[in-house]
Amino acid sequence: MNFLEDSPGSRMPVPLGKLVLFTGVAGTGTCALLYYLIQKTFSRASYYQLALEQLRSHPEALEALGTPLQVHHLRLTDKDNFVDIADAKLKIPVSGPRAEGHLYVNSSRDAPFKRWNLQEVFLELKDGQQIPVFKPGGENGDDAGEKGVKVTSSLPAAPPTPTCPAFSPRASGRSAGMLVSVSLSLGHNKCFCGF
């Protein structure tokens, strides 16, 4: 009689196939959750919201796309999507009944933890047509540009936080310092979330 086999605390080993399957499911679920949280963070960011407000109030762009307007998720691996502590450049997929394309957004702020200012927003349709939606100085003929008004975020600036932006309670778009290329970065505190 083998003492180890008959002891009440002994368990049968988990087959390798099941272990690989469970690990794969857990890993895939974690990646999907992180992707969702990062998408949600982007969609709540003030530079993102400001650009969509400009698009929704631009008659020529709405005429080209048609209504209702649909905004799709960002491709996080796209090199045109870049956000750091002072600059934000996004390529937002949009579509309507008549056409589809990308809304290109260039936004910056004067100093870290200040409000975001739109620099340029234009719509590029699939056929290559470009429609300027916003450019300070009136180059596109919209009212905000003619008056030389900066479009800025109405959200207060967030204080620095040492936590990961993907899991921070301030990840509602007010957190500063997100760098999405290979990693997320906030000041000198690094957070490598796998993207």
Salt bridges, closest charged atoms under 4 A:
GLU63 OE2 - ARG98 NH1 3.30
ASP78 OD2 - LYS91 NZ 3.33
ASP80 OD1 - LYS79 NZ 3.88
ASP80 OD2 - LYS91 NZ 3.78
GLU100 OE2 - LYS126 NZ 3.68
ASP110 OD2 - LYS150 NZ 3.83
GLU120 OE2 - LYS135 NZ 3.65
